Amino acid sequence: MEKNVLNTDLTGKVAVVTGASGTLCSIFAKALARAGAKVALLGRNMDKLKELADEIEAEGGIAKGYTCNVMNKANCLQVAEDVLADLGPLRYPCERCRRQQRPRQHG
């Protein structure tokens, strides 16, 4: 496994990363796994999530992908239950890793 760039020990903790099938969030998910976290990978593309989980596990980490539409409350609640059952209680949620557009301020 590569170096823990977070410089912290997250062994046994559960981290959830939304948008994990994207480039930035997948890098963050790997960093969390390298720090010892069990990582729940949420996104819309299960093929990419599975590929990322396989990469993390190949490095000795623990990760599992979950298809999730964060705009659907019922789906989010079901995924939360699944993560709890599969990985344990949540410690470190990371949502919206992608850059957010801010409205322009005029004046």
C-alpha positions in Angstrom: 0.0 0.0 0.0 1.2 3.5 -0.8 2.1 6.1 1.8 -0.6 7.5 4.1 -0.7 11.1 2.9 -3.4 12.1 5.5 -0.9 11.5 8.3 -3.5 10.1 10.6 -4.7 6.6 11.6 -8.2 5.8 10.6 -7.9 2.1 11.2 -11.3 0.6 11.8 -13.2 3.8 11.1 -15.8 4.0 8.3 -15.6 6.7 5.7 -18.3 7.4 3.1 -17.3 9.2 -0.1 -20.1 10.4 -2.4 -19.2 10.9 -6.1 -16.5 8.2 -5.7 -16.7 7.2 -9.3 -15.2 10.6 -10.2 -11.5 11.4 -10.4 -11.1 13.7 -7.4 -13.2 11.7 -5.1 -11.6 8.4 -6.1 -8.2 9.8 -5.1 -9.6 10.9 -1.8 -11.2 7.5 -1.2 -7.8 5.8 -1.8 -6.2 8.2 0.6 -8.8 7.3 3.3 -8.2 3.6 2.7 -4.4 4.1 2.9 -5.0 5.7 6.3 -6.8 2.5 7.4 -10.5 3.5 6.9 -13.1 1.1 5.6 -14.4 3.1 2.7 -18.0 3.1 1.4 -17.9 4.3 -2.2 -21.1 6.0 -3.3 -21.9 7.0 -6.9 -24.1 6.3 -9.9 -21.7 4.1 -12.0 -21.4 0.7 -10.3 -18.8 -0.5 -12.8 -16.4 2.4 -11.8 -17.2 1.9 -8.1 -16.4 -1.8 -8.4 -13.2 -1.1 -10.2 -12.1 1.4 -7.5 -13.1 -1.0 -4.7 -10.9 -3.7 -6.4 -8.0 -1.3 -6.6 -8.3 -0.4 -3.0 -8.6 -4.0 -1.9 -5.6 -4.9 -4.1 -3.6 -2.4 -2.0 -4.8 -4.1 1.2 -7.7 -1.8 2.0 -11.4 -2.4 2.6 -13.9 -0.7 0.3 -17.3 -1.4 -1.1 -19.3 0.3 -3.8 -23.0 1.4 -3.5 -25.2 2.9 -6.2 -26.7 6.0 -4.7 -28.7 9.0 -5.9 -28.0 11.6 -3.2 -31.1 13.5 -4.4 -33.3 10.6 -3.4 -33.8 10.5 0.4 -35.2 7.0 0.4 -32.3 5.7 -1.6 -29.8 7.5 0.8 -31.5 6.0 3.9 -31.3 2.5 2.3 -27.7 2.9 1.4 -26.9 4.2 5.0 -28.5 1.0 6.4 -26.5 -1.1 3.9 -23.2 0.6 4.8 -23.9 0.2 8.5 -24.6 -3.5 8.0 -21.6 -4.1 5.7 -18.9 -1.9 7.2 -20.1 -0.5 10.6 -21.0 2.9 11.9 -20.1 6.0 10.0 -17.3 8.2 11.2 -16.2 10.3 8.3 -18.7 11.4 5.6 -17.3 13.2 2.6 -19.9 14.6 0.3 -19.6 16.7 -2.8 -15.9 16.3 -3.3 -16.3 17.9 -6.7 -15.8 21.7 -7.0 -19.0 23.6 -6.5 -19.9 26.5 -8.7 -20.7 29.6 -6.6 -23.1 32.3 -7.9 -21.4 35.4 -9.1 -21.5 38.4 -6.9 -22.3 41.6 -8.7 -21.3 45.0 -7.4 
